[in-house]
């Protein structure tokens, strides 16, 4: 879906996909979706397919999350833009390749400000370097990395004080921003008025991050979604209730699921069993 969006929006950059080496391009049956989708990416969206051995984390929920470190090994390119798959791309991103040279350019995890100043790994513009690729993979190995240390934490160790910082208002909008009342971290000030329609118009990318709501390819548990989705704000007089956040948020999810069905011929995964999280629980690294 990312490659479809880049193609539709007119991106001129090469598109590459690192995929598990045990997959193949031989479509053996109509149910062989892995091979079908690889062939679609290659033939329809001109994606260069690169089979790799996917590293395994000791936490199943994060298996494959270190694959992005392999992007540093793509030394046939001067620059690589790595994107997570849980995004909706609204504009092509080719302008990023014209930025001044820097080993890495990333976004601030603005939702953690001001108490925590941290880079987020959802969006990485990097200059490939084989030595750095090896160092990152070593840092990610189970014998070296600490418990609860993942790609975001490792990249902050390497680049937290030296990365070029990109504007999150253009490249790092979280879907969860439409579920909160305080937008000062995103806007960067307390004077500007939140306008969800304008925010989406200005954004180049939206990252789906709505913990505890599942990612958009998973159905919502019925006993959870009414409590967790954005709420309308009660209006006074002729203006009526303000449901702009709810409308924008629902449209983002509906659009993702519609495109996933049309492009990938995949329906959403069944909803997981839902248990309300503890009151003091917070979202992990994203």
C-alpha positions as CSV (number, residue, x, y, z in Angstrom):
1,X,0.0,0.0,0.0
2,X,2.9,2.3,0.7
3,X,4.3,1.6,-2.8
4,X,0.9,2.2,-4.4
5,X,0.6,5.6,-2.7
6,X,4.1,6.6,-3.8
7,X,3.4,5.6,-7.4
8,X,0.0,7.3,-7.4
9,X,1.4,10.5,-5.9
10,X,4.2,10.7,-8.5
11,X,7.3,9.8,-6.5
12,X,10.4,9.4,-8.8
13,X,12.6,7.6,-6.3
14,X,13.4,3.9,-6.6
15,X,11.3,1.7,-4.4
16,X,12.8,-1.3,-2.7
17,X,11.3,-4.0,-0.5
18,X,13.2,-6.2,1.8
19,X,11.3,-9.5,2.3
20,X,11.9,-12.8,4.0
21,X,14.2,-15.0,1.9
22,X,12.0,-18.1,2.4
23,X,9.2,-16.4,0.4
24,X,9.3,-16.9,-3.4
25,X,7.8,-15.3,-6.5
26,X,6.1,-18.5,-7.8
27,X,2.4,-18.2,-7.3
28,X,1.4,-21.8,-6.5
29,X,-2.3,-21.2,-5.9
30,X,-4.9,-18.5,-5.4
31,X,-4.3,-18.6,-1.7
32,X,-0.5,-17.9,-2.1
33,X,-0.9,-14.3,-1.0
34,X,2.8,-13.6,-0.1
35,X,3.9,-14.5,-3.7
36,X,1.0,-12.7,-5.3
37,X,1.7,-9.4,-3.4
38,X,5.4,-9.6,-4.2
39,X,4.6,-9.9,-7.9
40,X,2.1,-7.1,-7.7
41,X,4.7,-4.8,-6.0
42,X,7.3,-5.7,-8.7
43,X,5.1,-5.6,-11.8
44,X,2.5,-2.9,-10.9
45,X,4.5,-0.5,-8.8
46,X,8.1,-1.1,-10.1
47,X,9.4,-2.3,-6.7
48,X,12.9,-3.8,-6.5
49,X,12.6,-7.0,-4.4
50,X,15.5,-7.9,-2.1
51,X,15.3,-11.2,-0.2
52,X,16.9,-11.1,3.2
53,X,17.2,-13.1,6.4
54,X,14.9,-11.4,8.8
55,X,16.4,-11.1,12.3
56,X,14.3,-12.4,15.1
57,X,13.7,-10.6,18.4
58,X,13.0,-12.4,21.6
59,X,9.6,-10.7,21.9
60,X,7.2,-12.0,19.2
61,X,5.4,-8.7,19.1
62,X,8.5,-7.0,17.8
63,X,9.8,-9.8,15.5
64,X,11.1,-8.1,12.3
65,X,11.2,-4.6,13.8
66,X,15.0,-4.5,13.4
67,X,14.7,-5.1,9.6
68,X,14.9,-1.4,9.1
69,X,18.6,-1.5,10.2
70,X,19.3,-3.4,6.9
71,X,18.5,-0.2,5.1
72,X,21.9,1.1,6.1
73,X,23.4,-1.8,4.0
74,X,21.8,-0.5,0.7
75,X,25.0,1.2,-0.3
76,X,24.0,1.2,-4.0
77,X,22.1,4.4,-3.0
78,X,23.4,7.7,-1.7
79,X,20.2,8.1,0.5
80,X,17.4,5.8,1.6
81,X,14.1,6.8,3.1
82,X,12.7,4.1,5.4
83,X,9.0,4.1,6.1
84,X,7.0,1.9,8.5
85,X,4.1,0.0,7.0
86,X,1.5,1.4,9.4
87,X,1.2,4.7,7.6
88,X,-1.0,6.5,5.1
89,X,1.1,8.6,2.7
90,X,-0.7,11.8,1.6
91,X,2.0,13.4,-0.5
92,X,5.1,12.2,-2.3
93,X,8.3,12.6,-0.3
94,X,10.9,13.1,-2.9
95,X,11.8,16.6,-1.6
96,X,13.6,14.9,1.3
97,X,16.3,13.6,-0.9
98,X,17.4,17.2,-1.7
99,X,18.1,18.1,1.9
100,X,21.7,18.8,3.0
101,X,23.8,15.8,3.6
102,X,23.5,14.2,7.0
103,X,24.1,10.6,8.2
104,X,20.5,10.4,9.5
105,X,17.4,12.7,9.6
106,X,14.5,11.7,11.9
107,X,11.5,13.1,13.7
108,X,11.1,14.0,17.3
109,X,8.6,11.8,19.2
110,X,6.6,15.0,19.9
111,X,3.9,13.1,21.9
112,X,6.6,12.5,24.6
113,X,7.6,16.1,25.0
114,X,8.5,17.9,27.1
115,X,9.5,15.3,29.7
116,X,11.2,13.0,27.2
117,X,13.2,14.3,24.2
118,X,13.5,11.3,21.9
119,X,13.7,10.5,18.2
120,X,11.1,8.3,16.6
121,X,12.0,5.5,14.2
122,X,8.8,5.6,12.2
123,X,10.5,7.7,9.5
124,X,14.2,7.6,8.8
125,X,16.1,9.4,6.0
126,X,19.6,7.8,6.1
127,X,22.9,7.7,4.2
128,X,23.8,4.0,3.8
129,X,26.9,2.8,5.5
130,X,27.8,-0.9,5.7
131,X,29.8,-0.5,8.9
132,X,26.9,1.3,10.6
133,X,24.6,-1.4,9.4
134,X,26.7,-4.1,11.1
135,X,27.0,-2.0,14.3
136,X,23.2,-1.6,14.4
137,X,22.5,-5.3,13.9
138,X,25.0,-6.2,16.6
139,X,23.3,-3.7,19.0
140,X,20.0,-5.4,18.1
141,X,21.1,-8.9,18.8
142,X,19.5,-10.6,21.9
143,X,22.9,-11.0,23.6
144,X,23.7,-7.3,23.4
145,X,20.5,-5.3,23.7
146,X,18.7,-4.8,27.0
147,X,15.3,-6.0,27.8
148,X,12.6,-3.7,26.4
149,X,15.1,-2.0,24.1
150,X,13.9,-1.9,20.5
151,X,14.7,-0.1,17.3
152,X,13.7,3.3,18.6
153,X,15.8,3.1,21.7
154,X,18.8,1.8,19.7
155,X,18.6,4.5,17.1
156,X,18.5,7.1,19.9
157,X,21.7,5.7,21.3
158,X,23.4,6.1,18.0
159,X,21.8,9.3,16.8
160,X,19.9,11.0,19.6
161,X,22.4,13.9,19.8
162,X,23.4,14.2,16.2
163,X,20.5,13.5,13.8
164,X,19.1,16.1,11.6
165,X,15.6,16.7,13.0
166,X,12.7,16.9,10.5
167,X,9.5,18.8,11.2
168,X,6.9,16.4,12.7
169,X,4.0,18.7,11.6
170,X,4.7,17.7,8.0
171,X,6.1,14.2,8.3
172,X,5.1,12.7,11.7
173,X,1.4,13.2,12.4
174,X,0.0,10.4,14.6
175,X,-3.6,9.3,14.2
176,X,-3.8,9.4,17.9
177,X,-3.5,13.2,17.8
178,X,-7.2,13.3,16.9
179,X,-8.1,11.5,20.1
180,X,-6.5,14.0,22.5
181,X,-7.7,17.4,23.8
182,X,-4.3,19.0,24.3
183,X,-2.5,19.6,21.0
184,X,0.3,21.9,22.2
185,X,3.0,19.2,21.7
186,X,2.0,18.8,18.1
187,X,1.4,22.5,17.3
188,X,4.5,23.5,19.2
189,X,2.8,26.4,20.9
190,X,-0.3,27.2,23.0
191,X,-1.7,30.0,20.9
192,X,-2.5,28.3,17.7
193,X,-6.0,26.8,17.2
194,X,-6.3,23.1,16.4
195,X,-8.0,22.6,13.0
196,X,-8.1,18.9,12.0
197,X,-8.9,19.6,8.4
198,X,-6.0,22.0,8.0
199,X,-3.6,19.7,9.8
200,X,-4.4,16.8,7.4
201,X,-4.1,19.2,4.4
202,X,-0.6,20.2,5.6
203,X,0.6,16.6,6.5
204,X,2.5,14.4,4.1
205,X,2.1,11.3,6.2
206,X,-0.1,9.9,9.0
207,X,1.2,7.2,11.3
208,X,-1.4,4.9,12.9
209,X,-0.7,5.0,16.6
210,X,-3.7,4.7,18.8
211,X,-2.8,2.4,21.7
212,X,-4.7,0.5,22.9
213,X,-6.6,0.4,19.6
214,X,-5.2,-2.2,17.3
215,X,-3.4,-1.3,14.0
216,X,-5.8,-0.6,11.1
217,X,-5.5,-4.1,9.6
218,X,-7.1,-5.5,12.7
219,X,-10.8,-5.1,13.4
220,X,-11.9,-3.2,16.5
221,X,-13.3,-5.1,19.5
222,X,-16.9,-3.9,19.9
223,X,-16.6,-3.5,23.6
224,X,-13.6,-1.2,23.2
225,X,-14.1,1.2,20.3
226,X,-16.9,3.3,21.7
227,X,-14.8,4.2,24.7
228,X,-11.6,4.8,22.7
229,X,-12.6,6.6,19.5
230,X,-12.5,10.5,19.5
231,X,-15.5,12.1,21.1
232,X,-17.6,14.9,19.7
233,X,-17.4,18.2,21.7
234,X,-20.8,19.5,22.7
235,X,-21.6,22.7,20.9
236,X,-23.7,25.7,22.0
237,X,-26.3,27.4,19.9
238,X,-26.5,27.1,16.1
239,X,-23.0,25.7,15.7
240,X,-23.9,22.3,17.0
241,X,-21.6,19.6,18.2
242,X,-18.0,19.6,16.9
243,X,-17.3,16.1,15.5
244,X,-14.4,17.0,13.2
245,X,-11.8,15.0,15.1
246,X,-14.0,11.9,15.1
247,X,-14.8,12.3,11.4
248,X,-11.2,12.7,10.4
249,X,-10.1,9.8,12.5
250,X,-12.7,7.4,11.2
251,X,-12.0,8.4,7.6
252,X,-8.3,7.6,8.1
253,X,-9.1,4.1,9.2
254,X,-11.9,3.6,6.6
255,X,-9.6,4.7,3.9
256,X,-6.8,2.4,5.0
257,X,-9.1,-0.6,5.1
258,X,-10.7,0.2,1.8
259,X,-7.3,0.5,0.1
260,X,-6.0,-2.7,1.7
261,X,-9.0,-4.6,0.3
262,X,-8.7,-3.0,-3.2
263,X,-4.9,-3.2,-3.6
264,X,-4.0,-6.3,-1.6
265,X,-7.3,-8.1,-1.7
266,X,-7.0,-8.6,2.1
267,X,-9.7,-8.2,4.7
268,X,-9.0,-7.0,8.2
269,X,-7.9,-9.6,10.8
270,X,-10.4,-10.6,13.4
271,X,-10.7,-8.4,16.5
272,X,-8.6,-9.6,19.5
273,X,-10.2,-10.2,22.9
274,X,-10.3,-6.9,24.7
275,X,-9.5,-6.2,28.3
276,X,-9.3,-2.6,29.5
277,X,-5.7,-1.6,30.3
278,X,-4.7,-0.5,33.8
279,X,-5.4,3.1,34.5
280,X,-1.7,4.0,34.7
281,X,-0.7,2.2,31.5
282,X,0.9,4.2,28.8
283,X,1.8,3.6,25.1
284,X,5.2,2.0,24.5
285,X,7.7,3.0,21.8
286,X,6.2,3.7,18.5
